[in-house]
Amino acid sequence: MITRPEMEIGRYHWMYRSSRPHRYHHVPALRGNISPLGIQGCFECCIKCLGGVPYASLVATILCFSGVALFCGCGHVALTGTVSILEQHFSTTASDHALLSEVIQLMQYVIYGIASFFFLYGIILLAEGFYTTSAVKELHGEFKTTACGRCISGMFVFLTYVLGVAWLGVFGFSAVPVFMFYNIWSTCEVIKSFQANVTVPGDQICVDIRQYGIIPWNAVPGKACGPILENICNTNEFYMSYHLFIVACAGAGATVIALLIYMMATTYNYAVLKFKSREDCCTKF
């Protein structure tokens, strides 16, 4: 008597015209989260990639780009407005402010160079952050580094410290025009408050730009008083230049913070690379 399983086997052989028994191959057991083909899954690859992202350097790069863009863009436009205000109200003779005009034009060219340099330097520091983070966390196998790589990392640490100190000076220098425009604006507010008091004439309240040293003492008129000064404060050039200088100063401060973050990140990575490159290293951070 033919059983049902034997009938099914016979029908299988007849359909595929083969009398060879089917051979089942052993599938190896999975190890961890590895697929049968030996390739990591998408989720594991994403986690590994996210683990190698230098978040401190990424935040510093975004902050650095934003700060440099604000400082360069707003500073360039504010300097142009400052020259226009000086030529129209404080120094009518071109020879009196010729040197100042050349200095401002030179500063505008320097702004172009600063923007280009920090765009490239930020990308390089971000790439160096990816390299050192991957090396520190050993994401690509066993830890390996060379003396040349450690030397490059040390060079970036030193250069970032130098740029950080330099930008502290830039931040302080960018606060000078803000202080000057604030004094002019506060004087205009005093004149407006005295208009209700007939006993105090507003014509005696003046602002002398020559005391700031940006134009010579023989510049004519060199100062503005009373209603003339109030009209200067109401112009679009003064309003835009004042606020653009404030934004430029804030951009310089943001760049200083970004460089401080760069300092901490590059110093930490360099210290870990230096420590782990020693042959007697037996612990890991």
C-alpha positions in Angstrom: 0.0 0.0 0.0 1.4 3.4 -1.1 1.2 6.0 1.6 0.4 9.7 0.9 3.9 11.0 1.6 5.3 8.6 -1.0 2.7 9.7 -3.5 3.7 13.4 -3.0 7.4 12.5 -3.5 6.6 10.7 -6.7 4.5 13.6 -8.0 7.4 15.9 -7.2 9.9 13.8 -9.1 7.4 13.5 -12.1 6.9 17.3 -12.2 10.6 18.2 -12.2 11.7 15.1 -14.2 14.4 14.3 -11.8 14.9 11.3 -9.6 17.6 13.0 -7.5 16.5 13.6 -4.0 16.4 17.2 -2.9 19.4 18.2 -0.8 18.9 20.8 1.9 21.9 23.0 2.6 22.6 24.1 6.1 22.2 27.9 6.7 24.7 29.2 9.2 23.4 30.8 12.3 23.5 34.6 12.4 26.1 36.3 14.5 24.9 39.4 16.2 23.1 41.6 13.7 24.8 40.4 10.6 22.6 39.3 7.7 23.0 35.9 6.0 25.1 37.5 3.2 27.5 38.9 5.8 26.4 42.5 5.3 25.3 44.7 8.1 21.7 46.0 8.0 20.7 49.5 7.2 20.0 50.4 10.8 23.4 49.2 12.0 25.2 51.1 9.3 23.3 54.3 10.2 24.1 53.9 13.9 27.8 53.3 13.0 27.9 56.4 10.8 26.2 58.6 13.4 28.7 57.4 16.0 31.5 58.7 13.8 30.0 62.2 13.4 32.0 64.9 15.3 29.1 66.8 16.7 31.2 69.4 18.5 33.1 70.2 15.3 29.8 70.2 13.3 28.2 72.7 15.7 31.3 74.8 15.7 31.4 74.8 11.9 27.8 75.9 11.6 28.4 78.6 14.2 31.6 79.7 12.6 30.0 80.0 9.1 27.1 82.0 10.5 29.3 84.3 12.6 31.8 85.0 9.8 28.9 85.6 7.3 27.3 88.1 9.7 30.5 89.9 10.4 31.7 90.1 6.8 28.4 90.9 5.2 27.1 93.4 7.8 30.5 94.9 8.4 31.0 95.6 4.7 27.7 97.4 4.2 28.1 99.3 7.5 31.5 100.6 6.5 30.1 101.9 3.3 27.3 103.7 5.2 29.8 105.2 7.6 31.8 106.8 4.8 28.7 108.3 3.3 27.7 109.8 6.7 31.2 111.3 7.2 31.3 112.8 3.7 27.9 114.4 3.9 27.9 115.7 7.5 31.3 115.8 9.2 34.0 116.1 6.5 33.0 118.0 3.4 36.6 118.3 2.1 37.7 115.1 0.4 41.4 115.5 1.4 40.4 115.5 5.1 39.0 111.9 5.0 41.1 110.5 2.1 43.2 108.3 4.4 40.1 107.1 6.2 38.5 106.1 2.9 41.6 104.2 1.8 41.6 102.4 5.2 38.0 101.4 4.9 38.4 100.2 1.4 41.4 98.1 2.5 39.3 96.7 5.4 36.6 95.7 2.9 39.1 93.7 0.9 40.3 92.1 4.1 36.7 91.1 4.8 36.6 89.3 1.4 39.8 87.4 2.4 38.5 86.5 5.9 35.3 85.1 4.4 37.1 82.9 1.9 39.7 81.7 4.4 37.3 80.7 7.1 35.0 78.9 4.6 37.9 76.7 3.6 39.3 76.4 7.2 35.9 75.4 8.6 35.6 72.6 6.0 39.1 71.4 6.8 38.5 71.4 10.5 35.3 69.5 10.0 37.1 66.9 7.9 39.8 66.6 10.5 37.1 66.1 13.2 35.7 63.2 11.2 39.1 61.7 10.9 40.1 62.0 14.6 36.7 60.9 15.8 36.8 57.8 13.7 40.3 57.0 14.9 39.5 57.6 18.6 36.3 55.5 18.5 38.0 52.8 16.3 35.1 52.7 13.9 37.0 51.2 11.1 38.8 48.3 12.7 41.9 48.4 14.9 43.3 51.8 15.9 46.0 52.9 13.6 47.7 56.3 13.4 50.9 57.8 12.1 53.3 60.4 13.3 52.3 62.6 10.3 48.6 62.4 11.3 49.4 63.4 14.9 51.6 66.2 13.6 48.8 67.5 11.4 46.3 67.4 14.3 48.8 69.3 16.5 49.2 71.9 13.8 45.4 72.4 13.7 45.4 72.8 17.5 48.0 75.5 17.4 46.5 77.3 14.5 43.0 77.3 16.1 44.5 78.8 19.3 46.2 81.5 17.3 43.0 82.3 15.4 41.0 82.3 18.6 43.2 84.9 20.1 43.1 87.0 16.9 39.4 86.9 16.8 39.2 88.1 20.4 40.9 91.2 19.1 38.6 91.4 16.1 35.6 91.2 18.5 37.0 94.0 20.6 37.7 96.1 17.5 34.2 95.6 16.1 32.7 97.0 19.4 34.4 100.4 18.7 32.0 101.6 16.0 29.1 100.3 18.0 30.2 102.5 20.9 30.7 105.5 18.6 27.2 105.1 17.0 25.6 104.5 20.4 27.1 107.8 21.7 25.6 109.7 18.7 22.3 108.0 19.1 22.1 108.7 22.8 23.0 112.3 22.2 20.1 112.6 19.7 17.8 111.1 22.3 18.9 113.8 24.8 18.1 116.5 22.2 14.6 115.1 21.7 14.0 115.0 25.5 15.1 118.7 25.8 12.7 119.9 23.1 9.9 119.9 25.7 12.1 122.1 28.1 12.3 125.6 26.6 14.9 126.6 29.2 17.6 124.3 27.7 18.5 125.0 24.1 19.3 121.9 22.0 21.8 123.8 19.8 24.4 123.6 22.6 24.4 119.8 22.5 27.0 118.6 19.9 28.9 115.5 18.8 32.5 116.0 17.6 33.6 113.1 15.5 37.2 114.4 15.5 37.6 113.3 19.1 37.4 109.6 18.0 40.5 110.1 15.8 38.9 108.9 12.6 39.2 112.3 10.9 41.9 115.1 11.5 41.2 118.0 13.8 41.3 120.5 10.9 38.3 118.7 9.2 35.3 121.0 8.5 32.8 121.0 10.1 33.9 118.1 12.2 30.9 118.2 14.5 27.2 118.4 14.4 24.9 120.2 16.9 21.2 120.5 17.7 18.7 119.9 14.8 21.5 119.0 12.4 22.6 116.1 14.6 19.0 115.1 15.0 18.5 115.0 11.3 21.6 112.8 11.0 20.1 110.3 13.4 16.9 110.2 11.4 18.7 109.2 8.1 18.5 105.7 6.8 22.4 105.5 6.5 22.7 106.1 10.3 20.0 103.7 11.2 21.2 100.9 9.0 24.9 101.4 9.8 24.2 101.4 13.6 22.3 98.2 13.5 24.6 96.5 11.0 27.6 97.2 13.3 25.7 95.6 16.2 25.0 92.5 14.1 28.6 92.4 12.9 29.8 92.6 16.5 27.5 89.7 17.4 28.8 87.7 14.4 32.4 88.3 15.7 31.3 87.0 19.1 29.7 83.9 17.6 32.9 83.2 15.7 34.9 83.5 18.9 32.6 80.9 20.5 32.9 78.6 17.5 36.7 78.8 17.7 36.6 78.0 21.4 34.6 74.9 20.6 37.1 74.0 17.9 39.9 74.4 20.5 38.3 72.0 22.9 37.4 69.5 20.3 40.8 69.5 18.5 42.8 69.5 21.8 40.8 66.5 23.2 41.2 64.5 20.0 44.9 65.3 19.8 45.4 64.3 23.4 43.5 61.0 22.9 45.5 60.2 19.7 48.7 61.0 21.4 47.8 58.8 24.4 46.6 55.8 22.4 49.6 55.9 20.1 51.9 55.0 23.0 52.9 51.4 23.1 52.4 51.0 26.8 48.8 52.3 26.6 46.5 49.8 28.3 43.4 51.8 29.0 40.9 53.5 26.7 39.0 56.8 27.2 
